[in-house]
Amino acid sequence: MQHQGNESAAGDGHRTIPRPTPAEFRKLVSGPQENIIRAMDVSQPVFEEFKKILRDQAVMMLDCERFIHEQVPDIWAIYLDWAREELASFLSKYTDAQWPVELYIEHYLSKKTYAKRHAFRAKITKLRPAPKTVRVKSSASERGASLPPAPGGPPPPYEDHDFVQPHATNDDNVTVENFLKTVNPDISHFLPAFEELGISSEADLVVVRSWAPGVRKDFFERELMGKMSALQIQALNIKLGEMN
């Protein structure tokens, strides 16, 4: 990368730009790209070249549909080693010679992964069946002894009420958790991971159950491998296939 002006290490003092504090780092990860440019103290064109180099290699080495903490640690370490070597001159002005790489890649993966999972949740929500309702009739005189007595003559008219079937009011998390407990081996401790994927109710499980077994297996391997073992994923896929 070519550097200009303040984008190169200072001539006689090897001026270095310190790593942001943990709190500042988190704000930069979740904030706009312009904040990262200011923290790195580079121009827009230099930053664009920097991020293109990082992204082109990330596509080949990292899983760009997962957050940074979900990457395989050894592969992430190899990626950082590559970046330090490839961009050694550019990174020399930063303390530890790697925090801009960590910062931008975490920012990039977070945005990309959030967008993908939000789209999945939206799709799941759209496919959820609407709650079934049962219409029943109840006499106004049966709703409580404290009501004034009905006047003489014909009985009061019946009133219609909508009642959601009891199963629709159950705690969805408990429903999913109970299902995960029936998998052999028990994988109920992975409930938070399923919620991250938008699978938080029995209706969501029914949607996933409707997919072909191969599609389910590919989906869970892509999204959960690294958290769950191959055995656990296979057991989950089989249990979904047994759902009524």
VOBA-1610 file (N, C-alpha, C; in pm, whole numbers, padded with zeros to 5 digits, always signed):
BEGIN
Met+00085-00120+00000Met+00000+00000+00000Met+00088+00124+00000Gln+00048+00225-00075Gln+00122+00350-00077Gln+00070+00440+00034His+00159+00510+00104His+00118+00598+00214His+00154+00741+00180Gln+00073+00835+00226Gln+00097+00975+00201Gln+00081+01052+00331Gly+00163+01158+00348Gly+00144+01248+00463Gly+00143+01174+00593Asn+00034+01195+00671Asn+00026+01139+00804Asn-00007+00990+00802Glu-00017+00932+00682Glu-00049+00790+00675Glu+00075+00703+00679Ser+00193+00761+00685Ser+00315+00683+00698Ser+00374+00707+00836Ala+00461+00615+00879Ala+00523+00634+01011Ala+00602+00763+01010Ala+00596+00837+01120Ala+00665+00966+01127Ala+00815+00945+01111Gly+00879+01042+01046Gly+01017+01028+01007Gly+01113+00988+01117Asp+01128+01070+01218Asp+01237+01044+01310Asp+01191+00977+01439Gly+01060+00968+01462Gly+01020+00918+01592Gly+00940+00791+01591His+00919+00734+01476His+00835+00615+01466His+00705+00635+01543Arg+00635+00743+01512Arg+00509+00772+01582Arg+00413+00655+01566Thr+00360+00610+01677Thr+00265+00499+01671Thr+00130+00544+01722Ile+00026+00485+01666Ile-00111+00515+01707Ile-00155+00405+01802Pro-00191+00441+01926Pro-00223+00338+02026Pro-00353+00265+01996Arg-00362+00147+02050Arg-00483+00066+02038Arg-00595+00131+02120Pro-00716+00138+02065Pro-00829+00194+02142Pro-00853+00111+02268Thr-00908+00175+02369Thr-00945+00100+02490Thr-01055+00000+02454Pro-01077-00102+02537Pro-01183-00200+02506Pro-01319-00135+02481Ala-01353-00033+02562Ala-01483+00034+02543Ala-01486+00108+02410Glu-01378+00177+02376Glu-01372+00248+02248Glu-01375+00150+02131Phe-01307+00036+02149Phe-01302-00066+02044Phe-01443-00116+02012Arg-01522-00143+02117Arg-01659-00194+02096Arg-01744-00091+02023Lys-01726+00037+02058Lys-01802+00142+01991Lys-01763+00152+01844Leu-01635+00137+01815Leu-01589+00145+01677Leu-01641+00026+01596Val-01646-00092+01657Val-01696-00211+01586Val-01841-00191+01544Ser-01922-00136+01635Ser-02065-00123+01607Ser-02102+00009+01540Gly-02006+00100+01530Gly-02036+00231+01473Gly-02013+00237+01323Pro-02026+00357+01265Pro-02006+00374+01121Pro-01859+00363+01083Gln-01835+00334+00958Gln-01700+00316+00905Gln-01616+00442+00921Glu-01679+00558+00914Glu-01606+00685+00925Glu-01530+00695+01058Asn-01587+00637+01164Asn-01519+00640+01294Asn-01391+00557+01292Ile-01393+00448+01220Ile-01274+00364+01208Ile-01165+00439+01132Ile-01203+00509+01027Ile-01107+00586+00948Ile-01039+00691+01036Arg-01118+00759+01120Arg-01060+00860+01209Arg-00967+00795+01312Ala-01008+00681+01367Ala-00926+00614+01468Ala-00793+00567+01408Met-00797+00525+01283Met-00675+00479+01215Met-00591+00595+01163Asp-00652+00714+01154Asp-00582+00832+01106Asp-00530+00813+00964Val-00622+00773+00874Val-00587+00756+00733Val-00691+00829+00648Ser-00658+00844+00520Ser-00752+00906+00428Ser-00850+00800+00377Gln-00962+00845+00320Gln-01062+00754+00266Gln-01004+00661+00159Pro-00928+00712+00060Pro-00873+00622-00043Pro-00781+00514+00015Val-00696+00553+00111Val-00606+00455+00172Val-00685+00349+00248Phe-00789+00394+00320Phe-00872+00299+00393Phe-00943+00203+00298Glu-00993+00253+00186Glu-01063+00168+00090Glu-00970+00059+00037Glu-00846+00096+00011Glu-00749-00003-00037Glu-00719-00105+00074Phe-00703-00056+00196Phe-00676-00142+00312Phe-00787-00244+00332Lys-00912-00199+00330Lys-01021-00292+00357Lys-01042-00390+00241Lys-01012-00347+00118Lys-01026-00440+00005Lys-00927-00555+00016Ile-00804-00523+00056Ile-00704-00628+00074Ile-00750-00727+00182Leu-00799-00674+00293Leu-00845-00760+00403Leu-00964-00845+00363Arg-01062-00785+00295Arg-01183-00858+00259Arg-01156-00965+00155Asp-01072-00934+00057Asp-01041-01034-00046Asp-00981-01160+00015Gln-00894-01141+00114Gln-00833-01258+00179Gln-00930-01324+00277Ala-01014-01244+00343Ala-01110-01298+00439Ala-01206-01395+00371Val-01248-01363+00250Val-01339-01449+00176Val-01276-01587+00153Met-01146-01590+00137Met-01078-01717+00110Met-01042-01794+00237Met-01025-01724+00349Met-00976-01791+00470Met-01079-01803+00582Leu-01168-01704+00595Leu-01261-01701+00707Leu-01401-01738+00664Asp-01486-01768+00761Asp-01628-01790+00735Asp-01696-01655+00752Cys-01728-01592+00640Cys-01780-01455+00644Cys-01928-01448+00677Glu-01986-01558+00721Glu-02124-01557+00769Glu-02129-01586+00918Arg-02016-01564+00986Arg-02009-01585+01131Arg-01940-01465+01196Phe-01975-01441+01324Phe-01910-01336+01401Phe-01764-01374+01426Ile-01686-01276+01469Ile-01544-01299+01492Ile-01523-01406+01599His-01608-01407+01704His-01588-01506+01811His-01631-01645+01770Glu-01694-01657+01653Glu-01736-01788+01604Glu-01637-01846+01502Gln-01532-01772+01470Gln-01432-01823+01377Gln-01348-01933+01443Val-01293-02021+01361Val-01202-02123+01413Val-01076-02052+01461Pro-01040-02064+01589Pro-00927-01986+01644Pro-00797-02000+01564Asp-00763-02122+01524Asp-00637-02143+01451Asp-00637-02071+01317Ile-00751-02073+01249Ile-00759-02007+01118Ile-00753-01854+01135Trp-00818-01804+01240Trp-00814-01660+01268Trp-00670-01617+01298Ala-00595-01699+01371Ala-00456-01667+01401Ala-00372-01666+01273Ile-00398-01760+01185Ile-00326-01764+01057Ile-00358-01639+00974Tyr-00485-01598+00977Tyr-00525-01479+00902Tyr-00451-01355+00955Leu-00442-01342+01087Leu-00371-01227+01146Leu-00223-01230+01109Asp-00164-01349+01110Asp-00022-01360+01070Asp-00004-01313+00926Trp-00097-01357+00839Trp-00090-01315+00698Trp-00099-01163+00687Ala-00194-01102+00759Ala-00216-00957+00750Ala-00093-00880+00799Arg-00034-00927+00909Arg+00085-00858+00962Arg+00200-00861+00862Glu+00212-00972+00790Glu+00320-00984+00692Glu+00288-00905+00565Glu+00164-00920+00516Glu+00124-00855+00391Glu+00124-00703+00404Leu+00083-00652+00521Leu+00069-00507+00540Leu+00169-00454+00643Ala+00285-00519+00652Ala+00383-00486+00756Ala+00419-00338+00758Ser+00447-00280+00641Ser+00486-00139+00637Ser+00373-00048+00683Phe+00254-00075+00636Phe+00139+00008+00673Phe+00106-00003+00821Leu+00113-00125+00875Leu+00074-00149+01014Leu+00182-00109+01114Ser+00300-00073+01066Ser+00410-00043+01158Ser+00384+00079+01245Lys+00292+00163+01204Lys+00265+00283+01285Lys+00160+00260+01393Tyr+00112+00136+01403Tyr+00012+00104+01505Tyr+00073+00014+01611Thr+00044+00043+01737Thr+00093-00043+01844Thr+00036-00183+01825Asp+00116-00281+01844Asp+00092-00426+01826Asp+00078-00465+01679Ala+00081-00363+01588Ala+00084-00387+01443Ala-00028-00478+01393Gln-00144-00474+01461Gln-00254-00556+01411Gln-00393-00507+01450Trp-00403-00414+01545Trp-00538-00379+01590Trp-00627-00323+01480Pro-00577-00249+01378Pro-00667-00206+01271Pro-00727-00324+01194Val-00650-00432+01181Val-00701-00553+01113Val-00813-00615+01196Glu-00787-00633+01326Glu-00890-00689+01414Glu-01016-00603+01412Leu-00997-00472+01419Leu-01109-00380+01425Leu-01193-00386+01299Tyr-01129-00372+01184Tyr-01209-00368+01061Tyr-01276-00503+01033Ile-01204-00613+01052Ile-01264-00744+01022Ile-01380-00774+01116Glu-01367-00738+01244Glu-01480-00761+01335Glu-01599-00674+01294His-01574-00551+01255His-01679-00461+01206His-01746-00521+01083Tyr-01667-00567+00989Tyr-01718-00624+00863Tyr-01799-00750+00887Leu-01745-00844+00966Leu-01816-00970+00992Leu-01943-00947+01072Ser-01941-00854+01165Ser-02059-00826+01247Ser-02174-00775+01159Lys-02145-00678+01073Lys-02249-00623+00986Lys-02304-00730+00893Lys-02216-00808+00834Lys-02256-00910+00737Lys-02339-01020+00805Thr-02295-01064+00922Thr-02364-01173+00991Thr-02498-01127+01047Tyr-02502-01006+01105Tyr-02629-00954+01155Tyr-02732-00945+01042Ala-02689-00895+00927Ala-02781-00880+00814Ala-02836-01015+00769Lys-02748-01114+00761Lys-02791-01247+00716Lys-02889-01309+00815Arg-02856-01300+00945Arg-02943-01365+01044Arg-03074-01290+01060His-03071-01157+01043His-03196-01082+01047His-03286-01125+00932Ala-03229-01145+00814Ala-03308-01188+00699Ala-03367-01326+00724Phe-03290-01414+00791Phe-03341-01548+00821Phe-03458-01540+00920Arg-03441-01456+01025Arg-03550-01443+01122Arg-03677-01389+01056Ala-03658-01292+00966Ala-03774-01234+00897Ala-03844-01341+00814Lys-03765-01427+00751Lys-03824-01534+00670Lys-03900-01633+00758Ile-03839-01669+00872Ile-03904-01761+00965Ile-04036-01703+01014Thr-04033-01574+01052Thr-04155-01508+01102Thr-04265-01509+00997Lys-04225-01486+00872Lys-04323-01483+00764Lys-04387-01619+00743Leu-04310-01726+00769Leu-04360-01861+00745Leu-04436-01920+00864Arg-04431-01850+00978Arg-04502-01901+01094Arg-04652-01905+01068Pro-04719-02017+01103Pro-04865-02019+01087Pro-04930-01927+01189Ala-05039-01863+01147Ala-05110-01774+01238Ala-05175-01855+01349Pro-05181-01802+01471Pro-05246-01874+01582Pro-05392-01905+01548Lys-05432-02028+01578Lys-05572-02066+01555Lys-05658-02012+01668Thr-05776-01970+01635Thr-05868-01919+01737Thr-05995-02003+01738Val-06056-02010+01853Val-06182-02083+01869Val-06285-01985+01919Arg-06396-01978+01851Arg-06503-01888+01892Arg-06601-01964+01979Val-06623-01912+02099Val-06718-01974+02192Val-06818-01869+02235Lys-06926-01914+02286Lys-07030-01822+02333Lys-07049-01843+02482Ser-07061-01733+02553Ser-07085-01742+02697Ser-07194-01643+02734Ser-07277-01686+02825Ser-07384-01599+02871Ser-07328-01492+02962Ala-07373-01370+02944Ala-07327-01261+03030Ala-07358-01290+03175Ser-07466-01370+03202Ser-07504-01399+03340Ser-07408-01497+03406Glu-07321-01563+03324Glu-07228-01662+03379Glu-07091-01602+03410Arg-07071-01474+03382Arg-06938-01416+03395Arg-06905-01368+03535Gly-07000-01370+03627Gly-06966-01329+03763Gly-07092-01302+03845Ala-07089-01343+03972Ala-07208-01328+04056Ala-07230-01182+04092Ser-07128-01098+04077Ser-07142-00960+04118Ser-07218-00876+04016Leu-07241-00932+03897Leu-07315-00857+03797Leu-07460-00843+03840Pro-07523-00734+03803Pro-07666-00718+03838Pro-07749-00827+03770Pro-07858-00869+03833Pro-07941-00975+03773Pro-07999-00929+03641Ala-08017-01028+03554Ala-08074-00997+03423Ala-08218-00951+03440Pro-08261-00855+03362Pro-08400-00810+03372Pro-08497-00921+03332Gly-08622-00908+03371Gly-08721-01008+03335Gly-08741-01014+03185Gly-08801-01119+03138Gly-08824-01135+02995Gly-08722-01231+02937Pro-08696-01217+02808Pro-08604-01309+02740Pro-08465-01300+02802Pro-08387-01411+02799Pro-08251-01407+02854Pro-08165-01310+02774Pro-08059-01258+02834Pro-07972-01164+02763Pro-07905-01232+02644Pro-07871-01157+02541Pro-07808-01218+02424Pro-07671-01275+02459Tyr-07630-01380+02387Tyr-07496-01435+02404Tyr-07396-01345+02334Glu-07275-01341+02389Glu-07170-01257+02332Glu-07057-01345+02279Asp-07001-01307+02163Asp-06892-01383+02104Asp-06758-01339+02163His-06671-01435+02189His-06537-01406+02237His-06438-01490+02158Asp-06319-01434+02134Asp-06211-01509+02070Asp-06116-01560+02178Phe-06092-01687+02173Phe-05997-01746+02266Phe-05887-01816+02186Val-05761-01777+02213Val-05650-01846+02149Val-05633-01981+02215Gln-05612-02085+02135Gln-05595-02217+02191Gln-05480-02218+02292Pro-05491-02297+02397Pro-05392-02292+02505Pro-05248-02307+02458His-05222-02396+02359His-05083-02419+02320His-05020-02295+02259Ala-05100-02201+02210Ala-05045-02082+02148Ala-04994-01983+02251Thr-05033-02003+02378Thr-04990-01909+02482Thr-04877-01965+02566Asn-04832-02086+02531Asn-04722-02144+02607Asn-04595-02064+02588Asp-04503-02079+02678Asp-04372-02014+02666Asp-04295-02082+02554Asp-04267-02009+02445Asp-04201-02068+02330Asp-04065-02124+02365Asn-03990-02053+02451Asn-03857-02098+02486Asn-03860-02235+02552Val-03959-02255+02640Val-03972-02384+02707Val-04003-02491+02604Thr-04088-02460+02505Thr-04122-02557+02402Thr-03998-02601+02326Val-03917-02506+02281Val-03795-02539+02208Val-03697-02612+02300Glu-03684-02565+02421Glu-03591-02629+02516Glu-03631-02774+02542Asn-03762-02797+02558Asn-03809-02934+02582Asn-03779-03024+02463Phe-03794-02967+02341Phe-03761-03045+02222Phe-03612-03082+02222Leu-03527-02983+02251Leu-03382-03009+02250Leu-03343-03112+02354Lys-03421-03120+02464Lys-03393-03220+02567Lys-03422-03361+02518Thr-03513-03373+02420Thr-03548-03506+02369Thr-03446-03561+02271Val-03356-03473+02224Val-03250-03521+02135Val-03151-03604+02215Asn-03102-03711+02157Asn-03006-03798+02224Asn-02872-03790+02150Pro-02772-03720+02208Pro-02764-03666+02344Pro-02839-03535+02362Asp-02874-03504+02488Asp-02945-03381+02523Asp-02863-03259+02478Ile-02928-03168+02400Ile-02858-03048+02353Ile-02931-02921+02397Ser-03007-02932+02507Ser-03086-02816+02551Ser-03000-02698+02592His-02872-02724+02625His-02785-02613+02665His-02746-02526+02545Phe-02785-02568+02425Phe-02759-02487+02305Phe-02879-02396+02271Leu-02976-02385+02361Leu-03094-02303+02335Leu-03059-02161+02290Pro-02963-02091+02354Pro-02930-01955+02308Pro-02884-01951+02162Ala-02812-02055+02118Ala-02765-02058+01980Ala-02882-02068+01883Phe-02985-02146+01922Phe-03103-02159+01836Phe-03180-02028+01832Glu-03187-01958+01945Glu-03256-01830+01948Glu-03185-01728+01859Glu-03052-01733+01855Glu-02976-01643+01767Glu-03012-01666+01621Leu-03046-01791+01587Leu-03083-01824+01449Leu-03228-01793+01419Gly-03304-01747+01520Gly-03445-01716+01498Gly-03535-01835+01525Ile-03482-01943+01579Ile-03562-02063+01611Ile-03598-02056+01758Ser-03712-01998+01789Ser-03747-01974+01929Ser-03887-02022+01965Ser-03952-02095+01875Ser-04086-02143+01905Ser-04110-02276+01835Glu-04216-02342+01875Glu-04253-02468+01810Glu-04284-02446+01663Ala-04344-02330+01631Ala-04373-02299+01491Ala-04245-02292+01408Asp-04138-02237+01466Asp-04009-02231+01395Asp-03956-02370+01370Leu-03969-02459+01470Leu-03922-02596+01454Leu-03999-02666+01342Val-04129-02638+01333Val-04210-02699+01227Val-04162-02655+01090Val-04126-02526+01079Val-04074-02475+00951Val-03946-02547+00913Val-03853-02558+01009Val-03725-02625+00981Val-03750-02773+00950Arg-03846-02834+01021Arg-03881-02975+00998Arg-03928-02997+00855Ser-03990-02896+00794Ser-04045-02911+00658Ser-03936-02915+00551Trp-03812-02875+00587Trp-03703-02878+00489Trp-03658-03021+00464Ala-03600-03044+00348Ala-03542-03175+00318Ala-03429-03205+00417Pro-03410-03332+00456Pro-03305-03366+00553Pro-03168-03311+00516Gly-03132-03318+00388Gly-03002-03267+00345Gly-02990-03117+00364Val-03099-03045+00339Val-03099-02900+00356Val-03083-02865+00504Arg-03157-02939+00589Arg-03144-02916+00735Arg-03001-02939+00781Lys-02942-03050+00736Lys-02807-03085+00779Lys-02706-02978+00735Asp-02718-02934+00610Asp-02626-02830+00560Asp-02642-02702+00640Phe-02767-02666+00671Phe-02794-02543+00745Phe-02730-02548+00884Phe-02755-02657+00957Phe-02702-02666+01093Phe-02550-02678+01094Glu-02492-02746+00996Glu-02346-02755+00991Glu-02285-02618+00965Arg-02351-02539+00878Arg-02298-02407+00847Arg-02311-02312+00966Glu-02425-02319+01035Glu-02454-02222+01141Glu-02404-02265+01279Leu-02396-02396+01304Leu-02368-02442+01440Leu-02238-02519+01454Met-02174-02557+01342Met-02047-02628+01354Met-01946-02536+01422Gly-01879-02589+01520Gly-01791-02507+01602Gly-01850-02490+01740Lys-01983-02493+01745Lys-02052-02493+01874Lys-02098-02636+01907Met-02157-02704+01807Met-02206-02840+01825Met-02116-02935+01748Ser-02106-03058+01798Ser-02027-03160+01729Ser-02108-03217+01613Ala-02039-03289+01524Ala-02107-03355+01411Ala-02211-03454+01462Leu-02180-03523+01573Leu-02274-03619+01631Leu-02401-03549+01677Gln-02385-03437+01746Gln-02501-03364+01796Gln-02588-03311+01682Ile-02523-03262+01576Ile-02599-03211+01461Ile-02676-03324+01393Gln-02613-03441+01379Gln-02681-03555+01317Gln-02799-03600+01402Ala-02779-03603+01535Ala-02887-03643+01625Ala-03004-03544+01616Leu-02973-03415+01608Leu-03076-03313+01594Leu-03154-03331+01465Asn-03084-03355+01356Asn-03149-03372+01227Asn-03244-03492+01229Ile-03199-03601+01291Ile-03283-03721+01299Ile-03408-03692+01383Lys-03388-03623+01496Lys-03504-03594+01584Lys-03605-03504+01515Leu-03557-03405+01437Leu-03650-03320+01362Leu-03730-03403+01264Gly-03665-03501+01201Gly-03736-03587+01106Gly-03843-03671+01171Glu-03831-03693+01302Glu-03930-03777+01374Glu-04046-03693+01427Met-04037-03558+01414Met-04145-03473+01465Met-04275-03504+01391Asn-04387-03504+01464Asn-04518-03526+01400Asn-04567-03399+01336
//
